[in-house]
Amino acid sequence: MIWVLGEHRGDYIKPVTYEAIEAGRLLSDSLKADLNLIIIGNNLEVPDDLLKKTDRTYLLGHKLLNTYTTYGYKKVLEDFLKDKVISKFIIPGAFTGMDLGPLLSISLGITYVANVTGLDVINDTLYVKRLLYGGKVIETLSSRESAIISIMPRAFTCSGDSKKRGEFLRIDAEVKEDDLMVKVKDRMMEVEKKDITEAEIIVSGGRGVGGAENFKILEGLASIIGGSVGASRGAVDAGWMPQTVQIGQTGKVVSPKLYIACGISGAPQHLAGMRTSKYIMAINKDPNAPIFQIADYGIVGDLFEVIPWLIEEIKKIKEGTQANIGHKKKVTSH
Ligand SMILES: Cc1cc2nc3c(=O)[nH]c(=O)nc-3n(C[C@H](O)[C@H](O)[C@H](O)COP(=O)(O)OP(=O)(O)OC[C@H]3O[C@@H](n4cnc5c(N)ncnc54)[C@H](O)[C@@H]3O)c2cc1C
């Protein structure tokens, strides 16, 4: 059996879940095994489109599972999976998955493979591509054994097609307060803002931005191109940006279509979190900054001059496009 763990925030199913299902579907088709999804939570509604993508969806519910806790989730997963056949278990390489993967590997006695970007099955043998050394090396591993596999965000594209609606099973999980090891007293959420791992464009700032106030200039650029604002640890440690948007080894791993690094030197720990972005653009006044080594586009200059100039140029292009559209409309109406 192929298993997939869903990642969600309340009723909102995160896009990485759909990507994980895509990876699971690839394996279930090749290995001719059923595809099962596990969602853990309390009083959740599972959307119909999700149920159509797998053979079976299990909702493990309990009031103590309202909020994610490492040991609460670990306990219910252990209990649930102990008598199940696990061929491969796919977990999204986002917050929950990265936290749970290594622990589950130990408690279930199954190999854990992290940061996976590609899967292939040849003659019943699984070939796994994964990133090492902050993305500098791509390693290919082969295995016929059970494995827990965490996939990198955006490594697998969701296909729109779906199967017929699979089975839906609600399971009452057994968990006690003592199992959680922690007591969640409060939960703060930036409800308005999109999770940075889901953004298609990220404008990210580092110590070169020089202060919390100055991040407004990055927000200006982000808003005009439909992006979100991220930060290096340098900027987060200085207290200019919240930890929730830190990108890198000890922050979030992102893989947007466009990553614009402003005043970020390009330390290996930062690159580990954004190296897999489709296009990288760097703005830095130091021509020798390491970030330029991985950037597709580089601008050597002061970000306080370059960003306003960029914003103006983008505005001109947008106005030009709108003027053209307006002109075309005028012509067709005559
Ligand atoms: C165990 C460990 C884990 C870590 N995890 C992370 C992590 O998750 N994420 C992370 O980011 N870091 C992480 N770090 C820290 C990392 O090593 C760097 O210290 C950090 O990334 C540096 O942040 P920075 O690039 O913003 O600052 P700096 O290295 O100080 O770079 C600032 C850059 O801004 C440029 N600059 C200055 N002024 C301007 C201007 N006006 N216009 C344009 N450019 C300008 C400078 O030329 C310079 O290149 C970790 C370190 C360790 C040891």
The ligand as an SDF file (V2000), in Angstrom:
LIG
                    3D

 53 58  0  0  0  0  0  0  0  0999 V2000
   23.1480   26.4520   11.9120 C   0  0  0  0  0  0  0  0  0  0  0  0
   22.8400   27.6890   11.1080 C   0  0  0  0  0  0  0  0  0  0  0  0
   21.5970   27.7930   10.5060 C   0  0  0  0  0  0  0  0  0  0  0  0
   21.2880   28.9210    9.7330 C   0  0  0  0  0  0  0  0  0  0  0  0
   20.0670   29.0010    9.1300 N   0  0  0  0  0  0  0  0  0  0  0  0
   19.8070   30.0590    8.3130 C   0  0  0  0  0  0  0  0  0  0  0  0
   18.5680   30.1410    7.5980 C   0  0  0  0  0  0  0  0  0  0  0  0
   17.6700   29.3250    7.7500 O   0  0  0  0  0  0  0  0  0  0  0  0
   18.3900   31.1930    6.7710 N   0  0  0  0  0  0  0  0  0  0  0  0
   19.3420   32.1710    6.5700 C   0  0  0  0  0  0  0  0  0  0  0  0
   19.1010   33.1010    5.7970 O   0  0  0  0  0  0  0  0  0  0  0  0
   20.4930   32.1020    7.2600 N   0  0  0  0  0  0  0  0  0  0  0  0
   20.7470   31.1020    8.1250 C   0  0  0  0  0  0  0  0  0  0  0  0
   21.9140   31.0840    8.8290 N   0  0  0  0  0  0  0  0  0  0  0  0
   22.7480   32.3070    8.8350 C   0  0  0  0  0  0  0  0  0  0  0  0
   23.6210   32.4460    7.6080 C   0  0  0  0  0  0  0  0  0  0  0  0
   24.8560   31.7800    7.8240 O   0  0  0  0  0  0  0  0  0  0  0  0
   23.9160   33.9490    7.3460 C   0  0  0  0  0  0  0  0  0  0  0  0
   24.4840   34.5210    8.4880 O   0  0  0  0  0  0  0  0  0  0  0  0
   22.6710   34.7550    6.9670 C   0  0  0  0  0  0  0  0  0  0  0  0
   21.9800   34.1120    5.9110 O   0  0  0  0  0  0  0  0  0  0  0  0
   23.1090   36.1250    6.5110 C   0  0  0  0  0  0  0  0  0  0  0  0
   21.9920   36.8950    6.2550 O   0  0  0  0  0  0  0  0  0  0  0  0
   22.0770   38.0570    5.1670 P   0  0  0  0  0  0  0  0  0  0  0  0
   22.4880   37.5220    3.8510 O   0  0  0  0  0  0  0  0  0  0  0  0
   20.7910   38.7930    5.2500 O   0  0  0  0  0  0  0  0  0  0  0  0
   23.1880   39.0350    5.7940 O   0  0  0  0  0  0  0  0  0  0  0  0
   24.6670   39.3260    5.3500 P   0  0  0  0  0  0  0  0  0  0  0  0
   25.4500   38.1030    5.1600 O   0  0  0  0  0  0  0  0  0  0  0  0
   25.1740   40.3460    6.3100 O   0  0  0  0  0  0  0  0  0  0  0  0
   24.5140   39.9830    3.9100 O   0  0  0  0  0  0  0  0  0  0  0  0
   23.9700   41.2510    3.6760 C   0  0  0  0  0  0  0  0  0  0  0  0
   24.1780   41.5560    2.1890 C   0  0  0  0  0  0  0  0  0  0  0  0
   23.5190   42.7570    1.8870 O   0  0  0  0  0  0  0  0  0  0  0  0
   24.2980   43.4830    0.9490 C   0  0  0  0  0  0  0  0  0  0  0  0
   23.9090   44.8830    1.0740 N   0  0  0  0  0  0  0  0  0  0  0  0
   24.0940   45.7240    2.1230 C   0  0  0  0  0  0  0  0  0  0  0  0
   23.5190   46.9040    1.8720 N   0  0  0  0  0  0  0  0  0  0  0  0
   22.9450   46.8160    0.6470 C   0  0  0  0  0  0  0  0  0  0  0  0
   22.1950   47.7310   -0.1620 C   0  0  0  0  0  0  0  0  0  0  0  0
   21.8870   48.9500    0.2630 N   0  0  0  0  0  0  0  0  0  0  0  0
   21.7910   47.3110   -1.3840 N   0  0  0  0  0  0  0  0  0  0  0  0
   22.0730   46.0630   -1.8430 C   0  0  0  0  0  0  0  0  0  0  0  0
   22.7950   45.1680   -1.1180 N   0  0  0  0  0  0  0  0  0  0  0  0
   23.2050   45.5390    0.1220 C   0  0  0  0  0  0  0  0  0  0  0  0
   25.7230   43.1950    1.3590 C   0  0  0  0  0  0  0  0  0  0  0  0
   26.6060   43.4010    0.2600 O   0  0  0  0  0  0  0  0  0  0  0  0
   25.6330   41.7390    1.7940 C   0  0  0  0  0  0  0  0  0  0  0  0
   25.9450   40.8660    0.7190 O   0  0  0  0  0  0  0  0  0  0  0  0
   22.2400   29.9720    9.6070 C   0  0  0  0  0  0  0  0  0  0  0  0
   23.4840   29.8520   10.2150 C   0  0  0  0  0  0  0  0  0  0  0  0
   23.7780   28.7390   10.9510 C   0  0  0  0  0  0  0  0  0  0  0  0
   25.1310   28.6320   11.5940 C   0  0  0  0  0  0  0  0  0  0  0  0
  1  2  1  0
  2  3  1  0
  2 52  2  0
  3  4  2  0
  4  5  1  0
  4 50  1  0
  5  6  2  0
  6  7  1  0
  6 13  1  0
  7  8  2  0
  7  9  1  0
  9 10  1  0
 10 11  2  0
 10 12  1  0
 12 13  2  0
 13 14  1  0
 14 15  1  0
 14 50  1  0
 15 16  1  0
 16 17  1  0
 16 18  1  0
 18 19  1  0
 18 20  1  0
 20 21  1  0
 20 22  1  0
 22 23  1  0
 23 24  1  0
 24 25  2  0
 24 26  1  0
 24 27  1  0
 27 28  1  0
 28 29  2  0
 28 30  1  0
 28 31  1  0
 31 32  1  0
 32 33  1  0
 33 34  1  0
 33 48  1  0
 34 35  1  0
 35 36  1  0
 35 46  1  0
 36 37  1  0
 36 45  1  0
 37 38  2  0
 38 39  1  0
 39 40  1  0
 39 45  2  0
 40 41  1  0
 40 42  2  0
 42 43  1  0
 43 44  2  0
 44 45  1  0
 46 47  1  0
 46 48  1  0
 48 49  1  0
 50 51  2  0
 51 52  1  0
 52 53  1  0
M  END
$$$$
